[in-house]
Amino acid sequence: MVCLVADAGRTATELARAVAPAIVSLPERPGVVLALVDHARAGDAVARAVDGDPAPAVAIPFDGGLQADAAPRTRPAERALLRLTAALMAASASEVAA
């Protein structure tokens, strides 16, 4: 299982997406999930646009707590981290089943 963490901007997201197929093609065939962090507070449009192509993408909204290496301070950030956890678990389960 590999979680690629990138900025949620279009350029960084495209770079992360470009790496995903190479990771999946490794002999171990690991699952890949993209975690796209919205530092610019621009929203989750990019993550929604690329979700599932080639890997699940989860938008992580800006949160001051996360920026300070602490617990999230907002409900949207908490929910996003739960979605990320679920995506990682789903990808890991499908990796084990394969």
N, CA, C and O of each residue as an XYZ file, in Angstrom:
392
protein
N       0.836     -1.164      0.000
C       0.000      0.000      0.000
C       0.889      1.238      0.000
O       1.833      1.350      0.782
N       0.564      2.157     -0.893
C       1.318      3.414     -0.988
C       0.323      4.567     -0.976
O      -0.643      4.579     -1.739
N       0.571      5.527     -0.106
C      -0.230      6.746     -0.071
C       0.654      7.873     -0.589
O       1.629      8.263      0.053
N       0.295      8.387     -1.758
C       1.028      9.521     -2.331
C       0.386     10.801     -1.819
O      -0.798     11.045     -2.052
N       1.158     11.607     -1.130
C       0.660     12.868     -0.582
C       1.207     14.000     -1.447
O       2.412     14.108     -1.672
N       0.294     14.838     -1.925
C       0.694     15.946     -2.795
C      -0.176     17.159     -2.495
O      -1.242     17.042     -1.890
N       0.289     18.312     -2.923
C      -0.521     19.516     -2.853
C      -1.732     19.322     -3.771
O      -1.633     18.628     -4.783
N      -2.856     19.919     -3.430
C      -4.088     19.744     -4.200
C      -4.135     20.587     -5.469
O      -5.129     20.542     -6.194
N      -3.092     21.348     -5.751
C      -3.055     22.117     -6.993
C      -2.930     21.195     -8.197
O      -2.489     20.053     -8.073
N      -3.313     21.691     -9.338
C      -3.358     20.868    -10.550
C      -1.990     20.278    -10.910
O      -1.900     19.091    -11.224
N      -0.935     21.079    -10.870
C       0.392     20.603    -11.276
C       0.888     19.486    -10.368
O       1.307     18.436    -10.856
N       0.848     19.695     -9.063
C       1.315     18.672     -8.125
C       0.466     17.408     -8.218
O       0.986     16.297     -8.116
N      -0.838     17.580     -8.411
C      -1.723     16.424     -8.540
C      -1.372     15.622     -9.788
O      -1.328     14.392     -9.744
N      -1.129     16.296    -10.879
C      -0.770     15.595    -12.119
C       0.547     14.843    -11.964
O       0.690     13.743    -12.496
N       1.502     15.410    -11.254
C       2.766     14.714    -11.018
C       2.539     13.448    -10.184
O       3.117     12.400    -10.473
N       1.703     13.545     -9.159
C       1.396     12.366     -8.335
C       0.668     11.309     -9.161
O       0.955     10.118     -9.043
N      -0.269     11.743     -9.991
C      -0.993     10.793    -10.855
C      -0.052     10.104    -11.827
O      -0.249      8.933    -12.152
N       0.962     10.806    -12.293
C       1.905     10.230    -13.249
C       2.740      9.122    -12.608
O       3.162      8.191    -13.295
N       2.980      9.214    -11.312
C       3.788      8.226    -10.603
C       2.974      6.973    -10.255
O       3.540      5.883    -10.167
N       1.676      7.108    -10.058
C       0.835      6.004     -9.591
C       0.920      4.753    -10.467
O       1.092      3.666     -9.916
N       0.810      4.839    -11.797
C       0.886      3.612    -12.603
C       2.220      2.872    -12.448
O       2.249      1.642    -12.469
N       3.303      3.601    -12.297
C       4.603      2.960    -12.113
C       4.645      2.198    -10.789
O       5.217      1.112    -10.711
N       4.046      2.763     -9.769
C       4.019      2.092     -8.467
C       3.171      0.826     -8.542
O       3.569     -0.225     -8.040
N       2.011      0.931     -9.164
C       1.116     -0.224     -9.277
C       1.751     -1.343    -10.101
O       1.455     -2.517     -9.877
N       2.614     -0.997    -11.043
C       3.225     -2.009    -11.901
C       4.426     -2.702    -11.259
O       5.008     -3.597    -11.872
N       4.809     -2.317    -10.053
C       5.896     -3.006     -9.359
C       5.515     -4.466     -9.138
O       4.326     -4.784     -9.106
N       6.479     -5.353     -8.987
C       6.165     -6.779     -8.796
C       5.220     -7.055     -7.620
O       4.422     -7.990     -7.673
N       5.308     -6.250     -6.569
C       4.441     -6.442     -5.398
C       3.005     -5.988     -5.653
O       2.100     -6.318     -4.886
N       2.796     -5.222     -6.745
C       1.499     -4.682     -7.136
C       0.779     -3.969     -5.974
O      -0.360     -4.305     -5.651
N       1.447     -2.986     -5.351
C       0.803     -2.289     -4.227
C      -0.367     -1.427     -4.697
O      -0.379     -0.919     -5.819
N      -1.337     -1.279     -3.817
C      -2.417     -0.343     -4.081
C      -1.908      1.077     -3.871
O      -0.948      1.293     -3.131
N      -2.551      2.046     -4.523
C      -2.139      3.451     -4.409
C      -3.365      4.296     -4.092
O      -4.436      4.094     -4.665
N      -3.202      5.235     -3.184
C      -4.229      6.232     -2.859
C      -3.542      7.595     -2.874
O      -2.439      7.749     -2.351
N      -4.202      8.579     -3.477
C      -3.682      9.946     -3.491
C      -4.332     10.752     -2.372
O      -5.557     10.777     -2.256
N      -3.524     11.404     -1.554
C      -4.008     12.333     -0.538
C      -3.599     13.725     -1.003
O      -2.412     14.051     -1.032
N      -4.576     14.540     -1.365
C      -4.303     15.856     -1.943
C      -4.635     16.942     -0.922
O      -5.799     17.163     -0.588
N      -3.608     17.606     -0.441
C      -3.731     18.569      0.654
C      -3.932     19.972      0.090
O      -3.121     20.467     -0.693
N      -5.019     20.595      0.500
C      -5.422     21.903     -0.023
C      -4.795     23.040      0.775
O      -5.473     23.705      1.558
N      -3.504     23.258      0.573
C      -2.807     24.347      1.272
C      -3.335     25.719      0.850
O      -3.377     26.647      1.657
N      -3.732     25.841     -0.401
C      -4.164     27.138     -0.935
C      -5.625     27.449     -0.632
O      -6.117     28.525     -0.973
N      -6.316     26.511      0.006
C      -7.742     26.691      0.336
C      -8.574     26.929     -0.910
O      -9.493     27.748     -0.911
N      -8.246     26.208     -1.966
C      -8.929     26.360     -3.258
C     -10.103     25.402     -3.441
O     -10.833     25.508     -4.427
N     -10.295     24.482     -2.523
C     -11.400     23.538     -2.641
C     -10.953     22.183     -3.156
O      -9.764     21.945     -3.367
N     -11.923     21.295     -3.358
C     -11.600     19.913     -3.707
C     -11.896     19.554     -5.165
O     -11.981     18.372     -5.499
N     -12.052     20.533     -6.021
C     -12.416     20.275     -7.418
C     -11.389     19.394     -8.129
O     -11.768     18.504     -8.890
N     -10.114     19.625     -7.897
C      -9.082     18.825     -8.564
C      -9.158     17.379     -8.088
O      -9.096     16.456     -8.901
N      -9.291     17.174     -6.789
C      -9.381     15.812     -6.256
C     -10.608     15.095     -6.812
O     -10.528     13.919     -7.166
N     -11.734     15.787     -6.892
C     -12.947     15.164     -7.450
C     -12.752     14.816     -8.920
O     -13.251     13.792     -9.388
N     -12.031     15.659     -9.647
C     -11.830     15.434    -11.078
C     -10.940     14.223    -11.352
O     -11.128     13.538    -12.357
N      -9.986     13.953    -10.484
C      -9.052     12.855    -10.743
C      -9.348     11.593     -9.939
O      -8.649     10.592    -10.094
N     -10.359     11.619     -9.092
C     -10.661     10.476     -8.235
C     -10.870      9.210     -9.065
O     -11.712      9.174     -9.962
N     -10.100      8.186     -8.755
C     -10.229      6.905     -9.432
C      -9.425      6.779    -10.711
O      -9.429      5.710    -11.322
N      -8.749      7.806    -11.134
C      -8.007      7.759    -12.398
C      -6.571      8.228    -12.191
O      -6.321      9.429    -12.287
N      -5.649      7.374    -11.923
C      -5.662      5.912    -11.879
C      -5.854      5.347    -10.479
O      -5.845      4.128    -10.307
N      -6.024      6.188     -9.487
C      -6.131      5.731     -8.097
C      -7.151      6.591     -7.372
O      -7.448      7.704     -7.805
N      -7.695      6.076     -6.258
C      -8.596      6.919     -5.462
C      -7.873      8.187     -4.993
O      -6.694      8.148     -4.643
N      -8.589      9.295     -4.991
C      -8.019     10.564     -4.535
C      -8.900     11.126     -3.430
O     -10.123     11.167     -3.559
N      -8.276     11.556     -2.353
C      -9.005     12.131     -1.223
C      -8.484     13.541     -0.993
O      -7.285     13.746     -0.809
N      -9.390     14.511     -1.005
C      -9.024     15.899     -0.730
C      -8.944     16.109      0.781
O      -9.857     15.738      1.519
N      -7.860     16.698      1.222
C      -7.681     17.036      2.633
C      -7.715     18.566      2.722
O      -6.785     19.229      2.260
N      -8.783     19.138      3.314
C      -8.872     20.595      3.358
C      -7.838     21.201      4.308
O      -7.314     20.537      5.203
N      -7.567     22.483      4.078
C      -6.643     23.190      4.967
C      -7.165     23.134      6.393
O      -8.356     23.318      6.644
N      -6.253     22.876      7.321
C      -6.600     22.857      8.741
C      -5.361     23.265      9.516
O      -4.305     22.648      9.383
N      -5.493     24.304     10.322
C      -4.350     24.798     11.084
C      -3.733     23.765     12.005
O      -2.521     23.769     12.222
N      -4.559     22.877     12.552
C      -4.035     21.826     13.423
C      -3.129     20.879     12.671
O      -2.063     20.506     13.161
N      -3.548     20.488     11.481
C      -2.716     19.588     10.677
C      -1.425     20.270     10.267
O      -0.369     19.641     10.198
N      -1.521     21.564      9.995
C      -0.334     22.319      9.607
C       0.683     22.338     10.751
O       1.889     22.369     10.510
N       0.203     22.319     11.977
C       1.084     22.375     13.146
C       1.429     20.977     13.669
O       1.887     20.838     14.803
N       1.210     19.930     12.838
C       1.475     18.542     13.243
C       0.679     18.149     14.484
O       1.181     17.436     15.353
N      -0.545     18.612     14.558
C      -1.414     18.285     15.680
C      -2.703     17.664     15.136
O      -2.819     17.394     13.940
N      -3.639     17.449     16.006
C      -4.924     16.886     15.595
C      -5.696     17.913     14.775
O      -5.526     19.117     14.968
N      -6.545     17.441     13.859
C      -7.347     18.393     13.079
C      -8.268     19.202     13.989
O      -8.755     18.708     15.006
N      -8.493     20.444     13.603
C      -9.338     21.337     14.403
C     -10.736     21.484     13.833
O     -11.625     22.003     14.507
N     -10.944     21.040     12.607
C     -12.245     21.244     11.971
C     -12.883     19.907     11.589
O     -12.192     18.919     11.341
N     -14.207     19.901     11.547
C     -14.946     18.698     11.142
C     -14.633     18.285      9.707
O     -14.465     17.093      9.450
N     -14.547     19.229      8.755
C     -14.216     18.793      7.391
C     -12.875     18.066      7.312
O     -12.744     17.091      6.572
N     -11.891     18.527      8.060
C     -10.583     17.857      8.044
C     -10.688     16.480      8.692
O     -10.096     15.518      8.203
N     -11.437     16.380      9.787
C     -11.629     15.079     10.429
C     -12.299     14.095      9.464
O     -11.870     12.949      9.334
N     -13.354     14.559      8.792
C     -14.056     13.688      7.836
C     -13.145     13.293      6.685
O     -13.187     12.151      6.228
N     -12.328     14.216      6.213
C     -11.407     13.908      5.117
C     -10.391     12.846      5.549
O     -10.067     11.946      4.774
N      -9.897     12.948      6.762
C      -8.950     11.951      7.248
C      -9.615     10.590      7.414
O      -8.980      9.559      7.190
N     -10.879     10.577      7.803
C     -11.621      9.310      7.873
C     -11.811      8.716      6.478
O     -11.688      7.505      6.296
N     -12.115      9.580      5.479
C     -12.233      9.094      4.099
C     -10.897      8.547      3.602
O     -10.860      7.535      2.902
N      -9.811      9.210      3.958
C      -8.487      8.735      3.563
C      -8.208      7.369      4.194
O      -7.715      6.461      3.525
N      -8.518      7.232      5.458
C      -8.329      5.950      6.139
C      -9.138      4.854      5.470
O      -8.637      3.751      5.253
N     -10.393      5.154      5.142
C     -11.249      4.166      4.479
C     -10.691      3.789      3.104
O     -10.709      2.616      2.731
N     -10.201      4.761      2.358
C      -9.631      4.486      1.039
C      -8.381      3.620      1.155
O      -8.168      2.709      0.356
N      -7.553      3.916      2.163
C      -6.347      3.114      2.368
C      -6.700      1.687      2.766
O      -6.071      0.739      2.297
N      -7.689      1.529      3.617
C      -8.105      0.193      4.027
C      -8.710     -0.579      2.861
O      -8.441     -1.770      2.704
N      -9.513      0.074      2.052
C     -10.119     -0.586      0.891
C      -9.047     -1.013     -0.105
O      -9.094     -2.126     -0.629
N      -8.087     -0.142     -0.366
C      -7.015     -0.483     -1.302
C      -6.153     -1.606     -0.738
O      -5.702     -2.477     -1.481
N      -5.926     -1.587      0.565
C      -5.138     -2.633      1.200
C      -5.869     -3.965      1.138
O      -5.247     -5.002      0.903
N      -7.182     -3.950      1.347
C      -7.969     -5.189      1.285
C      -7.964     -5.771     -0.112
O      -7.861     -6.986     -0.279
N      -8.074     -4.914     -1.125
C      -8.066     -5.416     -2.497
C      -6.668     -5.919     -2.873
O      -6.531     -6.818     -3.702
N      -5.635     -5.337     -2.263
C      -4.263     -5.790     -2.490
C      -4.080     -7.198     -1.923
O      -3.429     -8.039     -2.543
N      -4.648     -7.452     -0.756
C      -4.534     -8.762     -0.103
C      -5.335     -9.807     -0.885
O      -4.905    -10.954     -1.012
N      -6.485     -9.417     -1.400
C      -7.349    -10.348     -2.124
C      -6.756    -10.746     -3.479
O      -7.076    -11.810     -4.009
N      -5.905     -9.903     -4.029
C      -5.350    -10.178     -5.376
C      -4.259    -11.216     -5.362
O      -3.706    -11.545     -6.411
